[in-house]
């Protein structure tokens, strides 16, 4: 593949004023949603079994052969407006062979094309396999929902199916902390995501403090939605969620970027408490609210089957396959023909908002027509 045909130069730095994963960028640029982001599931293996894992049902102990890497690279090459790629699993670095033969070539491709890259990892394995990514990777995304090793043990192995000792969990927890700190010192942009759920909603300030100690450049905060593998977990009320966000904002370091995503609070809400929170999020220093990319400017490709999904968890069936279809064409069919796409495809220019994603709409706003609402007090 000729790299001369794909080089786009050095992209703008990732920052609170430049989040290339947010679909509102391409929506403003093109006047409609375009495919600018491709996520790839490169493994279904993982050394953890977190209770909140969205893809827990697909995790395996042994996996089949993957589709040819050349096919995936060719399909990425065909995406006209590609800005970002994401690599997820399972634990993408679980097998060193996957790191060397799949992940690094994908990251090299992105680097040479001027496309931003992200990997979702738990950082619990040996430092060497993450060090290999330093020359190419833009964002190392980790989940961090713990105040100590006891939390890590309870959350990280809740669905393991067999006992995992506290001693074994402690080794992994220490590895994660040390790897995050060392990689941060070595220049890697680490974004630590915390979920707002029944376990964490009163612990977020302490979780934030630990994330800062690891040297992370960004703290992501997302509500947990009880879907798929995690559908049996307790659902946090909107009242508790609002309180948790306010408490975190009170305690956070304002010099560190805090990114909120998939929030169920909107500028068009008639609820005064929602309006208060939306207003505060808008005014806080180094705080951003990302619109959900899934199904708006991003699709997920399963690297074993070639199937294309709206998200990395297949609650919505595949709507195409890269074996014989271009990703731009698959995405256009989703946007223009799929009824679920149309159901949440709204946009408020005033509020910089693309409306609720499918999970938020289903859980909290089943009977709400967001397309008929307008932002209030902006």
C-alpha angles and dihedrals in degrees: 000000000000112000091193088075095056108040112120100172129245112331124224116274117268109251142135088283094046117046105158093190093064110102092212089078095064092036090059093043098048102022091239138047115289131182106260101144133054124189121197127201103213100174144018092199121104137166091215136056105204116193093228097046111138093205099040093119091060097050114115141180094229128022136199129245118290129238113268114284090224090062092053092047090049092052091049089050090056094055101104100202102030112160105157143021128196128198119206145157146121094317105329093206095048091110119040088212090062090051094051101036103034114013100045094047090050091049091047090052091051092047093051092047094049092246120144118238138204135184125199109217141153092220092218098125130080117309094236097072092053092044088061088065097055097094094052114024124094102187130021105198118200134175114235118177102147142102094189144351091280090062090046092051094048097044101034098052102028091116100034096115091221134057117277114195122235087235092058091046090049092057091052093046092052090047091052093049094045094044092050092050095045094045090048090052089050091056105264118146104233119190113193116203123206124191123222103225143130091288101044109032094097095037102055097107091055091044088051091052092054091048090055091049089056089057096243115170095213139026113210119198123194132167114243113242116202099236136142111333091012097044093114096059121107115269117232116229120243088243093057091044093053091048092050092052093049091049091051093048090051092054104035129107104252091207091067121078112249115194121193121196141183091011116173092219122097140185089236093060119122089210112105093211090053089051091050092052095044089050092050093049089051093052101040117108115252093001120130133176113214121209112230111266097200110111091354104073100343140067131182123231120204104221093207100053104016089234117151122221137178090238138014088256112065103225085133113051121249113278099195147356130232092221090088106001137073116237092233090055093048091049093049091054090051093050097043104033113024112094093213091057092054093047094069101024099118131132134197111194093190094056097035085235134144093189129241123332120235095270094049093046092049096046103042110009110039094144100035123110103205092183090069095052130086134203116270126216096002 
